[in-house]
Amino acid sequence: MKIRTLSMCTAAVALTATLAVADGPGLQTLEMGTGPTVVMLPGIGGTRLDWLPTVKRLRDRYHCVMVEIPGQGTSPLPDPFSLQAAAEAIDAVVAKQKAESTIVVGAGVGGTLGLVAAGAHPDHQRGLMLIDTPVKSPVPIPDQQRDQLIKFMEDNYDQFSRMMFSSMGRDSAENEQLYAIMAAIPPVTVKAYFRNMFSMDANRELKSLKPPLALVFTAKAWKSGSSAGSVMKMFGMEDTTMAVPARLADAGRLPMKEQPDSLAAMVAAFAQRSFAARK
């Protein structure tokens, strides 16, 4: 895995002369291309390098900023941890860009952090695209049951992680691959996020969102025959009329690698709409 990561980094440098890596205590980033900015956030278990296949389709027209979310890679985990604190770290990256020509694209929990950041700092971006992003648990969890679930996670982390992450792929082979990736993440990071996600509710931020919103669901989440509203409810969205979601066919946990052409086209079209809406 280290050899593969090193080769990917080398290839990334060769793709463009515009390359920047954050230093100091901030989040780890990789930047490519010129033009309006697209800040890209992976979910738990993803990395900033996962975005490279999609970035290759966008870098001629956009300045792409790939971000390692807090607690992954060398990006520090806030202490004490909260989703709000992690979102503030994300916003520190977004705030460095030109607000009038920046959109944020987040997958999974990366989208959740992007949403919370946009809710707190709506003028720092001109659009937000959420891909398979959880907003709230679709089933209410009583406090006692939540406490028991957290205790089970703390006491039986290996079993918990297997239960949570062993069915994320499109087939059994990808399930094992993704589980192996998740198993390599420090347990302290996964536990910190899940302790907060069990009780999170970002519907307020979603309903009051000022920048334009795009919702994308992969075929893994949006099963054939399911309605758009049912998928939105599955991700905890209370208002299923706020946006018309798009379905990304033949994509699972890592759509930026599995369907880079289609996703890049969606991102570019949304960026154009978002910037035009502000003129």
Backbone torsions as a table, in degrees:
resi	resn	phi	psi	omega
1	MET	NA	-38.2	178.5
2	LYS	-64.7	-40.5	179.4
3	ILE	-64.4	-43.3	-179.5
4	ARG	-63.4	-43.0	180.0
5	THR	-63.9	-40.4	179.1
6	LEU	-63.3	-42.4	-179.9
7	SER	-66.5	-35.4	177.9
8	MET	-66.5	-40.4	178.4
9	CYS	-63.2	-41.6	178.9
10	THR	-62.2	-42.5	178.8
11	ALA	-64.8	-36.3	-179.6
12	ALA	-64.2	-41.3	179.2
13	VAL	-63.1	-36.9	-177.7
14	ALA	-72.5	-20.0	-175.9
15	LEU	-70.8	-27.9	-173.1
16	THR	-156.4	153.0	176.9
17	ALA	-85.2	-13.3	179.7
18	THR	-93.8	96.3	-175.1
19	LEU	-136.6	128.7	178.4
20	ALA	-140.7	136.6	177.5
21	VAL	-121.3	129.8	-178.9
22	ALA	-65.7	145.5	175.1
23	ASP	-121.1	179.5	-179.9
24	GLY	73.5	-159.3	-173.8
25	PRO	-81.1	-2.6	-177.2
26	GLY	-74.7	-176.3	-179.2
27	LEU	-74.5	148.0	179.0
28	GLN	-75.9	129.1	-179.5
29	THR	-132.9	160.9	172.6
30	LEU	-135.5	126.4	-173.8
31	GLU	-119.9	137.4	-179.6
32	MET	-144.5	148.4	171.4
33	GLY	86.2	173.8	179.3
34	THR	-132.9	155.3	-179.7
35	GLY	120.5	-163.2	174.7
36	PRO	-56.4	153.5	-171.5
37	THR	-96.3	138.2	170.5
38	VAL	-121.9	112.0	176.4
39	VAL	-89.6	126.3	-172.7
40	MET	-116.8	127.1	-175.8
41	LEU	-120.5	121.7	175.1
42	PRO	-82.1	171.3	174.9
43	GLY	-93.3	-174.1	176.2
44	ILE	-62.7	128.8	-179.0
45	GLY	94.1	-18.8	173.4
46	GLY	-88.7	169.8	175.9
47	THR	-134.5	166.1	177.7
48	ARG	-59.1	-31.1	-178.3
49	LEU	-69.9	-19.5	177.2
50	ASP	-60.8	-24.8	-177.3
51	TRP	-78.5	-10.4	-173.9
52	LEU	-54.9	-44.6	179.4
53	PRO	-58.6	-38.4	177.6
54	THR	-72.9	-40.3	-179.9
55	VAL	-61.1	-35.1	178.7
56	LYS	-58.8	-27.9	179.2
57	ARG	-87.0	-10.3	-174.4
58	LEU	-116.0	-20.7	-167.5
59	ARG	-66.0	-19.6	177.8
60	ASP	-74.5	-18.9	-176.6
61	ARG	-120.4	-16.1	-174.0
62	TYR	-135.0	150.2	171.8
63	HIS	-88.7	107.0	-174.2
64	CYS	-97.7	125.0	179.2
65	VAL	-114.6	104.9	180.0
66	MET	-92.1	126.5	-170.7
67	VAL	-116.2	136.6	170.6
68	GLU	-88.5	116.6	-174.8
69	ILE	-67.8	159.8	-177.4
70	PRO	-52.7	132.5	177.2
71	GLY	92.5	-4.1	178.3
72	GLN	-117.4	148.7	-175.1
73	GLY	59.5	-132.4	177.2
74	THR	-101.3	8.2	176.0
75	SER	-72.3	123.5	-174.9
76	PRO	-69.5	147.8	175.2
77	LEU	-87.9	126.6	179.7
78	PRO	-57.3	143.6	179.0
79	ASP	-135.9	109.5	5.4
80	PRO	-75.2	154.6	-176.0
81	PHE	-89.1	141.8	167.3
82	SER	-155.0	158.0	176.8
83	LEU	-63.1	-32.8	178.7
84	GLN	-66.2	-40.8	179.0
85	ALA	-66.6	-40.1	177.7
86	ALA	-65.6	-38.0	178.7
87	ALA	-66.0	-35.7	177.7
88	GLU	-64.5	-35.8	176.2
89	ALA	-65.1	-38.6	175.3
90	ILE	-63.3	-44.9	-178.0
91	ASP	-63.4	-30.2	178.1
92	ALA	-60.7	-31.3	175.9
93	VAL	-76.4	-46.0	-178.4
94	VAL	-61.9	-40.1	-175.8
95	ALA	-65.0	-18.7	178.5
96	LYS	-77.9	-13.2	-178.1
97	GLN	-89.6	173.2	175.4
98	LYS	-81.6	112.8	-172.1
99	ALA	-57.5	-37.6	-175.0
100	GLU	-70.6	-12.3	-178.4
101	SER	-135.5	42.8	-179.3
102	THR	-132.7	132.2	168.4
103	ILE	-121.4	159.0	179.1
104	VAL	-118.7	133.5	177.9
105	VAL	-122.0	119.6	-177.8
106	GLY	-126.9	138.5	177.8
107	ALA	-109.2	136.6	176.9
108	GLY	58.7	-132.4	-179.6
109	VAL	-65.5	-26.5	173.6
110	GLY	-59.0	-38.5	175.7
111	GLY	-65.8	-39.1	177.2
112	THR	-58.8	-46.0	179.4
113	LEU	-65.1	-39.3	177.2
114	GLY	-62.6	-38.4	179.1
115	LEU	-66.0	-46.9	180.0
116	VAL	-63.3	-40.1	178.2
117	ALA	-64.7	-42.2	179.8
118	ALA	-66.9	-33.3	177.2
119	GLY	-65.8	-37.4	-179.9
120	ALA	-80.7	-29.6	-175.9
121	HIS	-135.2	69.5	-173.0
122	PRO	-64.8	-21.6	-176.5
123	ASP	-90.5	5.8	-178.4
124	HIS	-90.4	-6.4	178.4
125	GLN	-149.4	163.9	-177.5
126	ARG	-110.0	3.3	177.8
127	GLY	-176.0	154.1	-179.6
128	LEU	-136.4	122.5	175.5
129	MET	-109.4	126.3	-179.4
130	LEU	-112.2	128.0	-179.0
131	ILE	-115.7	116.2	-179.9
132	ASP	45.9	51.9	-172.3
133	THR	-101.0	121.4	176.2
134	PRO	-75.5	136.4	179.5
135	VAL	-110.7	-35.5	-179.4
136	LYS	-164.4	153.3	174.9
137	SER	-63.1	128.6	-178.6
138	PRO	-67.8	-18.6	178.7
139	VAL	-116.2	120.5	179.2
140	PRO	-57.3	135.5	179.4
141	ILE	-113.0	113.8	177.4
142	PRO	-57.8	151.8	-176.6
143	ASP	-55.1	-44.0	-177.7
144	GLN	-63.9	-42.8	179.3
145	GLN	-66.5	-37.9	177.8
146	ARG	-64.0	-42.2	178.7
147	ASP	-62.7	-39.1	178.3
148	GLN	-66.4	-38.1	178.9
149	LEU	-66.4	-41.0	177.7
150	ILE	-64.7	-41.3	178.7
151	LYS	-63.8	-40.3	177.4
152	PHE	-61.9	-42.1	178.3
153	MET	-61.7	-43.0	-178.9
154	GLU	-66.5	-39.6	-174.8
155	ASP	-86.7	-22.8	-174.4
156	ASN	-135.5	54.7	-170.7
157	TYR	-60.8	-42.6	-178.9
158	ASP	-59.6	-44.9	179.3
159	GLN	-66.7	-41.4	179.1
160	PHE	-61.0	-47.4	-178.1
161	SER	-65.2	-35.8	176.9
162	ARG	-65.1	-42.5	179.3
163	MET	-63.8	-39.9	-173.9
164	MET	-79.4	-34.8	-166.0
165	PHE	-116.8	-0.2	-174.7
166	SER	-86.4	1.9	178.8
167	SER	-129.0	30.5	-175.2
168	MET	-86.4	-19.3	-174.8
169	GLY	-86.1	179.9	-179.9
170	ARG	-83.6	-18.3	177.7
171	ASP	-153.2	178.4	-174.8
172	SER	-63.9	-35.6	-179.8
173	ALA	-65.3	-44.7	179.0
174	GLU	-70.1	-32.0	175.6
175	ASN	-56.1	-47.9	-178.8
176	GLU	-66.8	-38.7	179.3
177	GLN	-63.0	-46.3	-178.9
178	LEU	-68.2	-37.9	178.2
179	TYR	-63.4	-39.2	178.4
180	ALA	-62.1	-39.3	177.8
181	ILE	-64.8	-45.2	-179.7
182	MET	-63.8	-37.1	-178.5
183	ALA	-65.7	-20.6	-179.0
184	ALA	-83.8	-11.3	179.0
185	ILE	-77.6	139.0	178.5
186	PRO	-54.8	128.8	179.8
187	PRO	-54.1	-33.1	-179.4
188	VAL	-59.8	-34.2	179.1
189	THR	-69.7	-50.4	-178.8
190	VAL	-61.6	-44.6	-179.8
191	LYS	-61.6	-41.3	-178.7
192	ALA	-61.3	-45.8	-179.7
193	TYR	-65.3	-46.4	-175.3
194	PHE	-69.6	-34.7	176.3
195	ARG	-56.7	-37.1	-179.5
196	ASN	-82.5	-36.6	-176.4
197	MET	-70.6	-25.7	178.9
198	PHE	-60.8	-26.4	-176.7
199	SER	-120.9	9.0	-175.8
200	MET	-75.5	156.6	172.7
201	ASP	-153.0	103.8	-178.7
202	ALA	-103.3	20.6	179.2
203	ASN	-66.0	-32.5	178.0
204	ARG	-62.1	-45.8	178.7
205	GLU	-63.6	-37.6	-178.2
206	LEU	-68.2	-43.6	-177.4
207	LYS	-69.3	-32.0	-176.9
208	SER	-99.2	9.9	-176.2
209	LEU	-59.9	129.6	-179.9
210	LYS	-88.8	-45.3	179.1
211	PRO	-65.7	153.1	174.9
212	PRO	-54.5	147.0	-176.1
213	LEU	-120.7	138.8	170.9
214	ALA	-126.9	133.1	177.3
215	LEU	-111.6	129.4	177.4
216	VAL	-126.8	132.0	175.2
217	PHE	-123.1	137.2	179.0
218	THR	-79.3	163.9	178.4
219	ALA	-63.1	-25.5	177.3
220	LYS	-63.5	-38.6	-179.9
221	ALA	-88.0	-40.5	-177.2
222	TRP	-99.4	90.1	-177.4
223	LYS	-68.0	150.0	177.5
224	SER	-59.0	131.5	-179.8
225	GLY	94.7	-14.0	178.5
226	SER	-82.5	149.7	178.9
227	SER	-84.7	158.5	178.0
228	ALA	-60.9	-41.2	-179.0
229	GLY	-62.5	-39.6	-179.4
230	SER	-66.8	-34.6	178.3
231	VAL	-69.5	-42.7	178.3
232	MET	-61.4	-40.7	177.5
233	LYS	-64.5	-36.1	179.5
234	MET	-61.1	-29.2	178.2
235	PHE	-94.4	10.9	172.6
236	GLY	86.0	14.5	-178.4
237	MET	-84.9	121.0	-176.0
238	GLU	-78.4	-35.6	178.9
239	ASP	-99.5	107.1	-177.7
240	THR	-92.9	12.9	178.4
241	THR	-113.1	2.4	-173.0
242	MET	-69.8	-25.5	-178.6
243	ALA	-159.6	155.3	174.7
244	VAL	-95.8	108.7	-175.5
245	PRO	-73.7	157.8	175.3
246	ALA	-107.6	145.9	179.0
247	ARG	-105.0	126.8	179.8
248	LEU	-98.6	104.2	-174.2
249	ALA	-68.3	152.2	174.6
250	ASP	54.6	37.8	179.8
251	ALA	-131.3	147.0	178.9
252	GLY	-126.3	-129.5	-172.0
253	ARG	-64.1	-30.3	-176.1
254	LEU	-124.3	70.1	-176.2
255	PRO	-62.3	-27.9	-179.4
256	MET	-67.1	-19.8	175.6
257	LYS	-101.6	-31.4	-174.2
258	GLU	-84.1	-34.5	-178.8
259	GLN	-135.2	59.6	-174.9
260	PRO	-64.6	-36.2	-179.6
261	ASP	-64.5	-49.8	-178.4
262	SER	-64.9	-42.3	-178.8
263	LEU	-67.9	-40.8	178.4
264	ALA	-60.8	-40.0	178.2
265	ALA	-63.7	-40.7	178.1
266	MET	-63.9	-44.1	-179.7
267	VAL	-62.6	-46.0	-178.6
268	ALA	-63.0	-43.3	179.8
269	ALA	-64.5	-40.5	179.2
270	PHE	-67.8	-40.3	178.3
271	ALA	-59.0	-44.8	-179.7
272	GLN	-61.9	-43.7	179.3
273	ARG	-64.8	-40.7	-177.6
274	SER	-65.7	-44.8	-178.7
275	PHE	-69.6	-36.8	179.5
276	ALA	-66.4	-32.8	-177.9
277	ALA	-67.3	-21.1	-177.1
278	ARG	-96.3	-3.0	-178.1
279	LYS	-81.4	NA	NA
